[in-house]
Amino acid sequence: MNKAIVNIIRFIILIAMQVFICNNIDFFGFINPYIYILALLLLPLEIPKSAQYLIAFATGFIIDMFSLTFGMHASASLLVMLARPYIVNLLNGRHTTEGIEKPIPGVKDFNWLLAYTLILVFIHHFTFTLLEVFNFHEFFRTLGISLLNAIFTTLIILCIEYIFIPVKKR
């Protein structure tokens, strides 16, 4: 199947799962998984940056419409797309994203995927939580909540990746 069609179907499924299932999950009053980030993390690295930013904004805006968060998801998603090439370069030890393989199981090892997902999900959650709280009075509490949310979301995202993405042997 065409890669664009696969990405669109993945996008629709993850948005629907976020809106109908994950938005209703609330562990201990502050742990909320945001699995729609997986659609952004799995975008091909070869897409032009302007298209990546547009996709990230649209994704965040759709989640904002259903969550009534007024641009917080859009802002956090844009920051994830902005940081993604730098995180990939940091993890690969290169200064270019050309020729870098897809960030999926079987192509990248588990440690690389864990670091990639955890860092970008933490950036998203920290940005979202700071925008939600909108003050620095309880900075360390905000940091802790963001870290717990990021760990929980990363576990869910990695489980989804390893269950639904076929692992190809090199």
DSSP file (Angstrom, degrees, kcal/mol; ACC not computed):
  #  RESIDUE AA STRUCTURE BP1 BP2  ACC     N-H-->O    O-->H-N    N-H-->O    O-->H-N    TCO  KAPPA ALPHA  PHI   PSI    X-CA   Y-CA   Z-CA
    1    1 A M              0   0    0      0, 0.0     5,-0.0     0, 0.0     2,-0.0   0.000 360.0 360.0 360.0 151.7    0.0    0.0    0.0
    2    2 A N     >  -     0   0    0      1,-0.1     4,-2.1     4,-0.0     5,-0.2  -0.313 360.0-129.5 -61.3 139.9    1.2    3.6   -0.6
    3    3 A K  H  > S+     0   0    0      1,-0.2     4,-2.4     2,-0.2     5,-0.2   0.860 107.6  54.3 -61.6 -37.0    3.1    5.1    2.3
    4    4 A A  H  > S+     0   0    0      2,-0.2     4,-2.1     1,-0.2    -1,-0.2   0.900 108.6  48.3 -65.1 -40.2    1.0    8.2    2.3
    5    5 A I  H  > S+     0   0    0      2,-0.2     4,-2.6     1,-0.2    -2,-0.2   0.903 110.9  50.9 -66.8 -40.8   -2.2    6.2    2.6
    6    6 A V  H  X S+     0   0    0     -4,-2.1     4,-2.5     1,-0.2    -2,-0.2   0.919 111.3  48.1 -61.6 -44.0   -0.7    4.1    5.5
    7    7 A N  H  X S+     0   0    0     -4,-2.4     4,-2.3     2,-0.2    -2,-0.2   0.880 111.9  49.5 -65.2 -37.9    0.3    7.3    7.3
    8    8 A I  H  X S+     0   0    0     -4,-2.1     4,-2.4     2,-0.2    -2,-0.2   0.917 112.4  46.9 -67.4 -43.5   -3.2    8.8    6.8
    9    9 A I  H  X S+     0   0    0     -4,-2.6     4,-2.5     2,-0.2    -2,-0.2   0.924 113.4  49.0 -63.3 -44.0   -4.9    5.7    8.1
   10   10 A R  H  X S+     0   0    0     -4,-2.5     4,-2.7     1,-0.2     5,-0.2   0.910 110.9  51.5 -60.0 -42.8   -2.5    5.5   11.1
   11   11 A F  H  X S+     0   0    0     -4,-2.3     4,-2.3     2,-0.2    -2,-0.2   0.928 111.3  46.2 -60.0 -48.1   -3.2    9.2   11.8
   12   12 A I  H  X S+     0   0    0     -4,-2.4     4,-2.4     2,-0.2    -2,-0.2   0.911 113.9  48.3 -64.2 -43.6   -7.0    8.7   11.7
   13   13 A I  H  X S+     0   0    0     -4,-2.5     4,-2.7     2,-0.2    -2,-0.2   0.929 113.4  46.3 -64.1 -45.9   -6.8    5.6   14.0
   14   14 A L  H  X S+     0   0    0     -4,-2.7     4,-2.3     2,-0.2    -2,-0.2   0.885 112.9  49.7 -66.8 -37.9   -4.5    7.3   16.5
   15   15 A I  H  X S+     0   0    0     -4,-2.3     4,-2.7    -5,-0.2     5,-0.2   0.929 112.7  47.8 -64.2 -44.3   -6.6   10.5   16.6
   16   16 A A  H  X S+     0   0    0     -4,-2.4     4,-2.8     1,-0.2     5,-0.4   0.913 112.0  49.2 -63.4 -42.7   -9.8    8.4   17.1
   17   17 A M  H  X>S+     0   0    0     -4,-2.7     5,-2.2     1,-0.2     4,-1.9   0.899 113.1  48.2 -62.9 -39.6   -8.1    6.3   19.9
   18   18 A Q  H  <>S+     0   0    0     -4,-2.3     5,-2.1     3,-0.2    -2,-0.2   0.944 116.6  41.6 -64.3 -47.9   -6.9    9.5   21.6
   19   19 A V  H  <5S+     0   0    0     -4,-2.7    -2,-0.2     1,-0.2    -3,-0.2   0.920 125.3  31.6 -69.0 -45.2  -10.3   11.2   21.4
   20   20 A F  H  <5S+     0   0    0     -4,-2.8    -3,-0.2    -5,-0.2    -1,-0.2   0.742 135.5  14.5 -91.1 -23.3  -12.6    8.3   22.3
   21   21 A I  T ><5S+     0   0    0     -4,-1.9     3,-1.3    -5,-0.4    -3,-0.2   0.783 123.5  43.0-114.6 -60.1  -10.4    6.3   24.7
   22   22 A C  G > <S+     0   0    0     -5,-2.2     3,-1.3     1,-0.3    -3,-0.2   0.776 104.8  62.5 -71.3 -27.7   -7.3    8.1   26.0
   23   23 A N  G 3 <S+     0   0    0     -5,-2.1    -1,-0.3    -6,-0.3    -4,-0.1   0.708 104.3  52.0 -67.6 -16.6   -9.0   11.4   26.7
   24   24 A N  G <  S+     0   0    0     -3,-1.3     2,-0.5    -6,-0.2    -1,-0.2   0.395  89.1  97.1 -97.9   1.3  -11.1    9.5   29.3
   25   25 A I    <   +     0   0    0     -3,-1.3     2,-0.2    -4,-0.2    -4,-0.0  -0.787  41.6 163.9 -93.3 131.3   -8.2    7.9   31.1
   26   26 A D        -     0   0    0     -2,-0.5     2,-0.4     6,-0.1     3,-0.4  -0.726  15.0-167.5-149.9  93.7   -7.0    9.7   34.2
   27   27 A F  B >> S-A   31   0A   0      4,-2.3     4,-2.5    -2,-0.2     3,-1.8  -0.709  75.6 -13.7 -86.2 130.4   -4.8    7.7   36.6
   28   28 A F  T 34 S-     0   0    0     -2,-0.4    -1,-0.2     1,-0.3     0, 0.0   0.659 117.7 -72.6  56.4  19.4   -4.3    9.2   40.0
   29   29 A G  T 34 S+     0   0    0     -3,-0.4    -1,-0.3     2,-0.2    -2,-0.1   0.361 131.0  46.1  84.2  -6.7   -5.7   12.5   38.9
   30   30 A F  T <4 S+     0   0    0     -3,-1.8     2,-0.8     1,-0.1    -2,-0.2   0.469  77.9  95.9-147.0  -3.2   -2.8   13.6   36.8
   31   31 A I  B  <  +A   27   0A   0     -4,-2.5    -4,-2.3   117,-0.1    -2,-0.2  -0.849  43.4 164.2 -99.4 112.1   -1.5   10.8   34.5
   32   32 A N        -     0   0    0     -2,-0.8     2,-0.2    -6,-0.2   121,-0.1  -0.984  29.1-137.6-128.6 119.0   -3.1   11.1   31.0
   33   33 A P        -     0   0    0      0, 0.0     2,-0.5     0, 0.0    -8,-0.2  -0.551  10.5-165.1 -78.0 140.6   -1.7    9.2   28.0
   34   34 A Y    >   +     0   0    0     -2,-0.2     3,-1.0   115,-0.2     4,-0.1  -0.796  17.2 166.3-122.3  86.5   -1.4   11.1   24.7
   35   35 A I  T >   +     0   0    0     -2,-0.5     3,-1.9     1,-0.2     4,-0.4   0.596  60.0  84.4 -81.4  -9.6   -0.8    8.4   22.1
   36   36 A Y  T >> S+     0   0    0      1,-0.3     3,-1.2     2,-0.2     4,-0.7   0.731  74.5  76.4 -63.5 -18.4   -1.6   10.6   19.2
   37   37 A I  H X> S+     0   0    0     -3,-1.0     4,-2.4     1,-0.3     3,-0.6   0.785  79.5  71.7 -61.0 -26.9    2.1   11.7   19.4
   38   38 A L  H <> S+     0   0    0     -3,-1.9     4,-2.0     1,-0.3    -1,-0.3   0.860  90.2  58.2 -58.5 -36.0    2.9    8.4   17.8
   39   39 A A  H <4 S+     0   0    0     -3,-1.2    -1,-0.3    -4,-0.4     4,-0.2   0.874 110.2  43.6 -61.6 -35.9    1.6    9.7   14.5
   40   40 A L  H X< S+     0   0    0     -4,-0.7     3,-0.9    -3,-0.6    -2,-0.2   0.875 111.7  52.7 -75.5 -38.5    4.1   12.5   14.7
   41   41 A L  H 3< S+     0   0    0     -4,-2.4    -2,-0.2     1,-0.2    -1,-0.2   0.807 109.3  49.8 -68.4 -29.0    7.0   10.3   15.8
   42   42 A L  T 3< S+     0   0    0     -4,-2.0    -1,-0.2    -5,-0.2    -2,-0.2   0.427  79.8 120.7 -92.4   1.2    6.5    7.9   12.9
   43   43 A L  S <  S-     0   0    0     -3,-0.9    -3,-0.0    -4,-0.2     9,-0.0  -0.399  77.2 -98.7 -61.5 140.2    6.3   10.5   10.2
   44   44 A P    >   -     0   0    0      0, 0.0     3,-1.0     0, 0.0    -1,-0.1  -0.325  22.8-135.2 -60.4 143.0    9.1   10.0    7.6
   45   45 A L  T 3  S+     0   0    0      1,-0.2    52,-0.1    55,-0.2     7,-0.1   0.644  98.9  68.7 -74.5 -14.1   12.1   12.1    8.2
   46   46 A E  T 3  S+     0   0    0     54,-0.1    -1,-0.2     2,-0.1     3,-0.1   0.613  71.5 109.6 -82.2 -11.6   12.3   13.0    4.5
   47   47 A I  S <  S-     0   0    0     -3,-1.0     5,-0.1     1,-0.1    -4,-0.0  -0.391  84.5 -98.1 -63.1 139.3    9.1   15.1    4.5
   48   48 A P     >  -     0   0    0      0, 0.0     4,-2.2     0, 0.0     3,-0.5  -0.261  30.1-118.8 -58.1 147.2    9.9   18.8    4.1
   49   49 A K  H  > S+     0   0    0      1,-0.3     4,-2.7     2,-0.2     5,-0.2   0.858 112.6  56.9 -59.3 -37.5    9.9   20.7    7.4
   50   50 A S  H  > S+     0   0    0      1,-0.2     4,-2.0     2,-0.2    -1,-0.3   0.898 108.7  46.9 -62.6 -38.4    7.1   22.9    6.4
   51   51 A A  H  > S+     0   0    0     -3,-0.5     4,-2.6     2,-0.2    -1,-0.2   0.883 110.7  52.8 -68.7 -38.6    4.9   19.9    5.8
   52   52 A Q  H  X S+     0   0    0     -4,-2.2     4,-2.5     2,-0.2    -2,-0.2   0.920 110.7  46.9 -61.7 -43.5    6.0   18.4    9.2
   53   53 A Y  H  X S+     0   0    0     -4,-2.7     4,-2.6     2,-0.2    -2,-0.2   0.888 112.3  50.1 -66.1 -38.7    5.0   21.6   11.0
   54   54 A L  H  X S+     0   0    0     -4,-2.0     4,-2.6    -5,-0.2    -2,-0.2   0.914 112.3  46.9 -65.6 -43.3    1.7   21.7    9.2
   55   55 A I  H  X S+     0   0    0     -4,-2.6     4,-2.6     2,-0.2    -2,-0.2   0.911 113.2  49.4 -64.4 -42.6    0.9   18.1   10.1
   56   56 A A  H  X S+     0   0    0     -4,-2.5     4,-2.7     2,-0.2     5,-0.2   0.920 112.7  46.9 -63.7 -43.9    1.9   18.7   13.7
   57   57 A F  H  X S+     0   0    0     -4,-2.6     4,-2.8     2,-0.2    -2,-0.2   0.931 113.2  48.4 -63.9 -44.7   -0.2   21.8   14.0
   58   58 A A  H  X S+     0   0    0     -4,-2.6     4,-2.3     2,-0.2    -2,-0.2   0.907 112.5  49.1 -62.4 -41.7   -3.2   20.1   12.4
   59   59 A T  H  X S+     0   0    0     -4,-2.6     4,-2.1     2,-0.2    -2,-0.2   0.955 114.8  43.5 -62.0 -50.9   -2.8   17.1   14.7
   60   60 A G  H  X S+     0   0    0     -4,-2.7     4,-2.6     1,-0.2    14,-0.5   0.877 112.6  53.4 -62.3 -37.7   -2.6   19.2   17.8
   61   61 A F  H  X S+     0   0    0     -4,-2.8     4,-2.2    -5,-0.2    -1,-0.2   0.891 107.7  50.3 -66.1 -40.0   -5.4   21.4   16.7
   62   62 A I  H  X S+     0   0    0     -4,-2.3     4,-1.7     2,-0.2    -1,-0.2   0.929 112.7  46.3 -63.6 -44.4   -7.7   18.4   16.1
   63   63 A I  H  X S+     0   0    0     -4,-2.1     4,-2.1     1,-0.2    -2,-0.2   0.903 110.9  53.9 -64.1 -39.9   -6.9   17.1   19.6
   64   64 A D  H  X>S+     0   0    0     -4,-2.6     4,-1.8     1,-0.2     5,-1.1   0.888 105.3  54.0 -60.1 -39.4   -7.4   20.7   21.0
   65   65 A M  H  <5S+     0   0    0     -4,-2.2    -1,-0.2     1,-0.2    -2,-0.2   0.905 115.0  39.0 -63.1 -40.6  -10.9   20.8   19.4
   66   66 A F  H  <5S+     0   0    0     -4,-1.7    -1,-0.2     1,-0.2    -2,-0.2   0.751 122.9  41.4 -81.2 -23.6  -12.0   17.6   21.1
   67   67 A S  H  <5S-     0   0    0     -4,-2.1    -2,-0.2    -5,-0.2    -1,-0.2   0.553  98.4-131.1 -99.6  -9.7  -10.2   18.3   24.4
   68   68 A L  T  <5 +     0   0    0     -4,-1.8    -3,-0.2    -5,-0.2    -4,-0.1   0.922  62.3 136.4  56.8  47.5  -11.1   22.0   24.7
   69   69 A T    > < -     0   0    0     -5,-1.1     3,-1.0    -6,-0.1    -4,-0.1   0.399  58.0-134.9-106.6   0.7   -7.5   22.9   25.4
   70   70 A F  T 3  S-     0   0    0     -6,-0.5    -9,-0.1     1,-0.2    -5,-0.1   0.854  72.1 -32.0  54.1  52.4   -7.3   25.9   23.2
   71   71 A G  T 3> S+     0   0    0    -11,-0.2     4,-2.2   -10,-0.1    -1,-0.2   0.381 104.0 113.4  95.0  -2.9   -4.0   25.5   21.4
   72   72 A M  H <> S+     0   0    0     -3,-1.0     4,-2.2     2,-0.2     5,-0.2   0.915  82.7  43.6 -70.1 -41.8   -1.9   23.7   24.0
   73   73 A H  H  > S+     0   0    0    -13,-0.3     4,-2.6     2,-0.2     5,-0.2   0.882 113.2  53.1 -68.8 -37.3   -1.7   20.4   22.1
   74   74 A A  H  > S+     0   0    0    -14,-0.5     4,-2.1     2,-0.2    -2,-0.2   0.918 111.2  46.3 -63.3 -42.8   -0.9   22.3   18.9
   75   75 A S  H  X S+     0   0    0     -4,-2.2     4,-2.0     2,-0.2    -2,-0.2   0.927 114.2  46.8 -65.0 -45.4    1.9   24.2   20.6
   76   76 A A  H  X S+     0   0    0     -4,-2.2     4,-1.9     1,-0.2    -2,-0.2   0.885 112.3  50.6 -65.7 -38.4    3.4   21.1   22.2
   77   77 A S  H  X S+     0   0    0     -4,-2.6     4,-2.1     2,-0.2    -1,-0.2   0.892 109.0  51.3 -66.9 -39.5    3.1   19.1   18.9
   78   78 A L  H  X S+     0   0    0     -4,-2.1     4,-2.0     1,-0.2    -1,-0.2   0.895 108.8  51.2 -63.6 -39.4    4.9   21.9   17.0
   79   79 A L  H  X S+     0   0    0     -4,-2.0     4,-2.2     2,-0.2    -1,-0.2   0.877 107.7  53.2 -65.9 -36.6    7.7   21.9   19.6
   80   80 A V  H  X S+     0   0    0     -4,-1.9     4,-1.8     2,-0.2    -2,-0.2   0.929 110.2  47.2 -62.0 -45.0    8.0   18.1   19.2
   81   81 A M  H  < S+     0   0    0     -4,-2.1    -2,-0.2     1,-0.2    -1,-0.2   0.852 111.8  51.3 -65.7 -33.6    8.4   18.5   15.4
   82   82 A L  H  < S+     0   0    0     -4,-2.0     4,-0.4     1,-0.2    -1,-0.2   0.894 115.9  40.4 -67.9 -40.0   10.9   21.3   15.9
   83   83 A A  H  X S+     0   0    0     -4,-2.2     4,-2.2     1,-0.2     3,-0.4   0.698  94.5  85.3 -82.7 -20.3   13.0   19.2   18.3
   84   84 A R  H  X S+     0   0    0     -4,-1.8     4,-2.5     1,-0.2     5,-0.2   0.878  88.1  47.4 -56.2 -48.4   12.8   15.9   16.4
   85   85 A P  H  > S+     0   0    0      0, 0.0     4,-2.3     0, 0.0    -1,-0.2   0.877 113.4  50.1 -63.3 -33.7   15.7   16.4   13.9
   86   86 A Y  H  > S+     0   0    0     -4,-0.4     4,-2.3    -3,-0.4    -2,-0.2   0.887 111.2  47.9 -69.6 -38.7   18.0   17.5   16.7
   87   87 A I  H  X S+     0   0    0     -4,-2.2     4,-2.6     2,-0.2     5,-0.2   0.907 111.9  50.1 -67.9 -41.4   17.1   14.5   18.8
   88   88 A V  H  X S+     0   0    0     -4,-2.5     4,-2.3    -5,-0.2     6,-0.3   0.930 112.6  47.2 -61.9 -44.7   17.6   12.1   15.8
   89   89 A N  H  X>S+     0   0    0     -4,-2.3     4,-1.8    -5,-0.2     5,-1.1   0.896 112.1  50.6 -62.8 -40.2   21.0   13.7   15.2
   90   90 A L  H  <5S+     0   0    0     -4,-2.3    -2,-0.2     1,-0.2    -1,-0.2   0.916 114.3  43.1 -63.7 -43.7   21.9   13.5   18.8
   91   91 A L  H  <5S+     0   0    0     -4,-2.6    -2,-0.2     1,-0.2    -1,-0.2   0.817 119.8  42.1 -74.0 -30.6   21.0    9.8   19.0
   92   92 A N  H  <5S-     0   0    0     -4,-2.3    -1,-0.2    -5,-0.2    -2,-0.2   0.670 101.7-128.6 -89.0 -18.1   22.6    8.9   15.7
   93   93 A G  T  <5S+     0   0    0     -4,-1.8     2,-0.2     1,-0.3    -3,-0.2   0.749  70.3 115.6  75.1  23.0   25.7   11.0   16.2
   94   94 A R      < -     0   0    0     -5,-1.1    -1,-0.3    -6,-0.3    -2,-0.2  -0.735  65.2-140.0-118.3 168.3   25.3   12.6   12.8
   95   95 A H  S    S+     0   0    0     -2,-0.2     2,-0.3    -3,-0.1    -6,-0.1   0.066  82.6  57.8-115.5  23.6   24.6   16.2   11.7
   96   96 A T        -     0   0    0      2,-0.1    -2,-0.1    -7,-0.1     0, 0.0  -0.992  61.7-148.8-148.4 150.7   22.2   15.3    8.9
   97   97 A T    >   +     0   0    0     -2,-0.3     3,-1.2   -52,-0.1     2,-0.3   0.375  63.9 116.5 -99.0   3.4   18.9   13.5    8.6
   98   98 A E  T 3  S+     0   0    0      1,-0.2     3,-0.1   -52,-0.0    -2,-0.1  -0.539  83.0   9.9 -73.9 134.8   19.6   12.3    5.1
   99   99 A G  T 3  S+     0   0    0      1,-0.3     2,-0.4    -2,-0.3    -1,-0.2   0.517  90.1 141.5  78.0   5.0   19.8    8.6    4.8
  100  100 A I    <   -     0   0    0     -3,-1.2    -1,-0.3     1,-0.1   -55,-0.2  -0.650  50.0-123.9 -81.9 134.9   18.6    7.9    8.3
  101  101 A E        -     0   0    0     -2,-0.4    -1,-0.1     1,-0.2   -56,-0.0  -0.163  37.5 -76.1 -73.3 170.5   16.3    4.9    8.5
  102  102 A K        -     0   0    0      1,-0.1     2,-1.8   -58,-0.0    -1,-0.2  -0.337  39.6-119.0 -66.7 145.5   12.8    5.0    9.8
  103  103 A P  S    S+     0   0    0      0, 0.0    -1,-0.1     0, 0.0   -60,-0.0  -0.480  73.4 115.9 -84.7  68.7   12.3    5.2   13.6
  104  104 A I  S >> S-     0   0    0     -2,-1.8     4,-2.4   -62,-0.0     3,-1.5  -0.912  74.6 -82.8-132.4 159.3   10.4    1.9   13.9
  105  105 A P  B 34 S+b  108   0B   0      0, 0.0    63,-0.5     0, 0.0     4,-0.1  -0.316 114.9  28.1 -60.3 143.3   11.1   -1.5   15.5
  106  106 A G  T 34 S+     0   0    0      2,-0.9     3,-0.1    61,-0.2    64,-0.1  -0.033 120.7  56.2  93.4 -30.9   13.3   -3.8   13.4
  107  107 A V  T <4 S+     0   0    0     -3,-1.5     2,-0.3     1,-0.3    -6,-0.1   0.813 116.2  30.4 -95.7 -43.7   15.0   -0.9   11.8
  108  108 A K  B  < S-b  105   0B   0     -4,-2.4    -2,-0.9     1,-0.1    -1,-0.3  -0.874  92.0-111.6-112.1 149.2   16.2    0.8   15.0
  109  109 A D     >  -     0   0    0     -2,-0.3     4,-2.3    -4,-0.1     5,-0.2  -0.252  31.8-102.6 -77.0 169.4   17.0   -1.1   18.2
  110  110 A F  H  > S+     0   0    0      1,-0.2     4,-2.8     2,-0.2     5,-0.2   0.881 118.6  52.8 -62.0 -41.8   15.0   -1.0   21.4
  111  111 A N  H  > S+     0   0    0      2,-0.2     4,-2.4     1,-0.2    -1,-0.2   0.899 110.5  47.8 -63.6 -40.2   17.3    1.4   23.2
  112  112 A W  H  > S+     0   0    0      2,-0.2     4,-2.8     1,-0.2    -1,-0.2   0.935 114.0  47.0 -64.0 -46.4   17.3    3.9   20.4
  113  113 A L  H  X S+     0   0    0     -4,-2.3     4,-2.7     2,-0.2     5,-0.3   0.888 111.7  51.4 -63.1 -39.7   13.5    3.8   20.1
  114  114 A L  H  X S+     0   0    0     -4,-2.8     4,-2.8    -5,-0.2     5,-0.3   0.942 113.8  42.8 -63.2 -47.6   13.2    4.1   23.9
  115  115 A A  H  X S+     0   0    0     -4,-2.4     4,-2.5     2,-0.2     5,-0.3   0.935 115.8  48.9 -64.7 -46.0   15.4    7.2   24.0
  116  116 A Y  H  X S+     0   0    0     -4,-2.8     4,-1.9    -5,-0.2     5,-0.2   0.934 117.4  40.8 -58.0 -49.6   13.8    8.8   20.9
  117  117 A T  H  X S+     0   0    0     -4,-2.7     4,-2.8    -5,-0.2     5,-0.3   0.933 115.8  48.9 -68.4 -46.8   10.3    8.2   22.2
  118  118 A L  H  X S+     0   0    0     -4,-2.8     4,-2.3    -5,-0.3    -2,-0.2   0.909 112.5  47.3 -63.3 -43.1   10.9    9.2   25.8
  119  119 A I  H  X S+     0   0    0     -4,-2.5     4,-2.2    -5,-0.3    -1,-0.2   0.951 117.2  41.6 -64.5 -48.8   12.8   12.4   25.0
  120  120 A L  H  X S+     0   0    0     -4,-1.9     4,-2.1    -5,-0.3    -2,-0.2   0.882 115.5  49.6 -69.8 -37.2   10.2   13.7   22.5
  121  121 A V  H  X S+     0   0    0     -4,-2.8     4,-2.9    -5,-0.2     5,-0.2   0.896 110.6  51.2 -67.4 -38.2    7.2   12.6   24.6
  122  122 A F  H  X S+     0   0    0     -4,-2.3     4,-3.0    -5,-0.3     5,-0.3   0.916 108.2  51.8 -63.7 -41.6    8.7   14.3   27.6
  123  123 A I  H  X S+     0   0    0     -4,-2.2     4,-2.1     2,-0.2     5,-0.2   0.927 112.8  46.4 -58.4 -44.2    9.2   17.5   25.5
  124  124 A H  H  X S+     0   0    0     -4,-2.1     4,-2.8     2,-0.2    -2,-0.2   0.958 115.8  43.5 -62.1 -51.9    5.5   17.3   24.5
  125  125 A H  H  X S+     0   0    0     -4,-2.9     4,-2.9     1,-0.2     5,-0.2   0.882 113.5  50.6 -66.1 -38.8    4.2   16.6   28.0
  126  126 A F  H  X S+     0   0    0     -4,-3.0     4,-2.4    -5,-0.2    -1,-0.2   0.927 113.5  45.7 -65.6 -42.9    6.4   19.2   29.7
  127  127 A T  H  X S+     0   0    0     -4,-2.1     4,-2.3    -5,-0.3    -2,-0.2   0.938 115.3  47.2 -62.9 -46.8    5.3   21.9   27.2
  128  128 A F  H  X S+     0   0    0     -4,-2.8     4,-2.1    -5,-0.2    -2,-0.2   0.922 113.6  47.2 -62.2 -44.8    1.7   20.9   27.6
  129  129 A T  H  X S+     0   0    0     -4,-2.9     4,-2.8     2,-0.2     5,-0.3   0.895 111.3  51.0 -67.2 -39.6    1.8   20.8   31.4
  130  130 A L  H  X S+     0   0    0     -4,-2.4     4,-2.9    -5,-0.2     5,-0.3   0.907 112.4  46.7 -63.2 -40.4    3.6   24.2   31.6
  131  131 A L  H  < S+     0   0    0     -4,-2.3    -2,-0.2    -5,-0.2    -1,-0.2   0.857 113.5  49.6 -68.1 -33.7    1.0   25.7   29.3
  132  132 A E  H  < S+     0   0    0     -4,-2.1    -2,-0.2    -5,-0.2    -1,-0.2   0.923 120.6  33.6 -70.5 -44.9   -1.8   24.1   31.4
  133  133 A V  H  < S-     0   0    0     -4,-2.8    -2,-0.2    -5,-0.1    -3,-0.2   0.893  87.9-164.3 -77.1 -41.5   -0.4   25.3   34.7
  134  134 A F     <  +     0   0    0     -4,-2.9     2,-0.3    -5,-0.3    -3,-0.1   0.797  54.2  77.6  58.3  37.4    0.9   28.6   33.3
  135  135 A N        -     0   0    0     -5,-0.3     3,-0.2     3,-0.1    -1,-0.2  -0.973  68.4-138.9-160.1 164.2    3.2   29.4   36.2
  136  136 A F  S >  S+     0   0    0     -2,-0.3     3,-1.1     1,-0.1     4,-0.2   0.217  74.3 103.9-108.0  12.9    6.5   28.5   37.6
  137  137 A H  T 3  S+     0   0    0      1,-0.3     3,-0.2     2,-0.1     2,-0.2   0.890  94.1  29.5 -64.4 -38.8    5.5   28.5   41.3
  138  138 A E  T 3> S+     0   0    0     -3,-0.2     4,-2.4     1,-0.2    -1,-0.3  -0.447  78.2 149.5-115.8  57.8    5.4   24.7   41.4
  139  139 A F  H <> S+     0   0    0     -3,-1.1     4,-2.5     1,-0.2    -1,-0.2   0.892  71.3  48.1 -60.2 -44.1    8.0   24.0   38.8
  140  140 A F  H  > S+     0   0    0      2,-0.2     4,-2.3     1,-0.2    -1,-0.2   0.836 110.8  51.2 -71.7 -31.3    9.3   20.7   40.3
  141  141 A R  H  > S+     0   0    0      2,-0.2     4,-2.6     1,-0.2    -1,-0.2   0.919 111.7  48.2 -66.4 -43.2    5.7   19.4   40.7
  142  142 A T  H  X S+     0   0    0     -4,-2.4     4,-2.4     1,-0.2    -2,-0.2   0.901 111.5  50.5 -61.5 -42.0    5.1   20.2   37.1
  143  143 A L  H  X S+     0   0    0     -4,-2.5     4,-2.3     2,-0.2    -2,-0.2   0.908 111.4  48.2 -62.7 -43.0    8.4   18.5   36.1
  144  144 A G  H  X S+     0   0    0     -4,-2.3     4,-2.6     2,-0.2    -2,-0.2   0.913 112.0  48.1 -64.9 -44.0    7.4   15.4   38.1
  145  145 A I  H  X S+     0   0    0     -4,-2.6     4,-2.6     1,-0.2     5,-0.2   0.916 112.5  49.8 -62.3 -42.9    3.9   15.2   36.6
  146  146 A S  H  X S+     0   0    0     -4,-2.4     4,-2.5    -5,-0.2    -2,-0.2   0.906 111.2  48.9 -62.6 -41.9    5.4   15.7   33.1
  147  147 A L  H  X S+     0   0    0     -4,-2.3     4,-2.5     2,-0.2    -2,-0.2   0.914 112.2  47.3 -66.2 -43.9    8.0   12.9   33.7
  148  148 A L  H  X S+     0   0    0     -4,-2.6     4,-2.3     2,-0.2    -2,-0.2   0.920 114.3  47.4 -63.7 -43.1    5.3   10.4   35.0
  149  149 A N  H  X S+     0   0    0     -4,-2.6     4,-2.8    -5,-0.2     5,-0.2   0.907 112.3  50.4 -62.0 -41.8    3.0   11.2   32.1
  150  150 A A  H  X S+     0   0    0     -4,-2.5     4,-2.6    -5,-0.2    -2,-0.2   0.904 110.9  48.0 -65.3 -41.9    6.0   10.8   29.7
  151  151 A I  H  X S+     0   0    0     -4,-2.5     4,-2.2     2,-0.2    -1,-0.2   0.933 114.5  46.2 -64.1 -45.7    7.0    7.5   31.1
  152  152 A F  H  X S+     0   0    0     -4,-2.3     4,-1.9     2,-0.2    -2,-0.2   0.929 115.5  45.3 -63.4 -46.5    3.4    6.2   31.0
  153  153 A T  H  X S+     0   0    0     -4,-2.8     4,-2.8     1,-0.2    -1,-0.2   0.891 111.1  53.8 -65.0 -39.8    2.8    7.4   27.5
  154  154 A T  H  X S+     0   0    0     -4,-2.6     4,-2.8    -5,-0.2     5,-0.2   0.904 107.2  51.2 -62.4 -41.6    6.2    6.1   26.3
  155  155 A L  H  X S+     0   0    0     -4,-2.2     4,-2.1     2,-0.2    -1,-0.2   0.921 112.7  45.7 -60.7 -43.8    5.3    2.6   27.6
  156  156 A I  H  X S+     0   0    0     -4,-1.9     4,-2.5     2,-0.2    -2,-0.2   0.927 113.4  49.4 -65.1 -44.6    2.0    2.6   25.8
  157  157 A I  H  X S+     0   0    0     -4,-2.8     4,-2.6     1,-0.2    -2,-0.2   0.912 111.5  48.3 -63.0 -43.7    3.6    3.9   22.5
  158  158 A L  H  X S+     0   0    0     -4,-2.8     4,-2.5     2,-0.2    -1,-0.2   0.888 111.1  51.1 -65.5 -37.9    6.3    1.3   22.6
  159  159 A C  H  X S+     0   0    0     -4,-2.1     4,-1.8    -5,-0.2     5,-0.2   0.927 111.2  48.2 -63.1 -43.7    3.8   -1.4   23.2
  160  160 A I  H  X S+     0   0    0     -4,-2.5     4,-2.7     2,-0.2     5,-0.4   0.923 112.3  49.8 -61.6 -44.1    1.7   -0.2   20.3
  161  161 A E  H  X S+     0   0    0     -4,-2.6     4,-1.9     1,-0.2    -2,-0.2   0.936 114.1  43.1 -61.3 -47.1    4.8   -0.1   18.0
  162  162 A Y  H  < S+     0   0    0     -4,-2.5    -1,-0.2     1,-0.2    -2,-0.2   0.746 118.9  44.7 -75.6 -21.6    6.0   -3.6   18.9
  163  163 A I  H  < S+     0   0    0     -4,-1.8    -2,-0.2    -5,-0.2    -1,-0.2   0.901 125.4  26.5 -83.3 -44.3    2.4   -5.1   18.6
  164  164 A F  H  < S+     0   0    0     -4,-2.7    -3,-0.2    -5,-0.2    -2,-0.2   0.618 105.3  74.3-102.7 -14.0    1.2   -3.4   15.4
  165  165 A I  S  < S-     0   0    0     -4,-1.9     2,-0.1    -5,-0.4    -1,-0.1  -0.892  83.7-124.6-101.9 119.6    4.4   -2.7   13.4
  166  166 A P        -     0   0    0      0, 0.0     2,-0.5     0, 0.0    -3,-0.1  -0.400  22.4-126.6 -65.1 132.6    5.9   -5.8   11.9
  167  167 A V        -     0   0    0     -5,-0.2     2,-0.5    -2,-0.1   -61,-0.2  -0.691  21.9-155.8 -83.1 122.8    9.5   -6.3   12.8
  168  168 A K        -     0   0    0    -63,-0.5     2,-0.2    -2,-0.5    -1,-0.0  -0.868  12.6-131.6-101.8 127.7   11.7   -6.7    9.8
  169  169 A K              0   0    0     -2,-0.5   -62,-0.1     1,-0.1     0, 0.0  -0.531 360.0 360.0 -76.3 142.5   15.0   -8.5   10.3
  170  170 A R              0   0    0     -2,-0.2    -1,-0.1   -64,-0.1   -63,-0.0   0.471 360.0 360.0 -74.5 360.0   18.0   -6.9    8.8
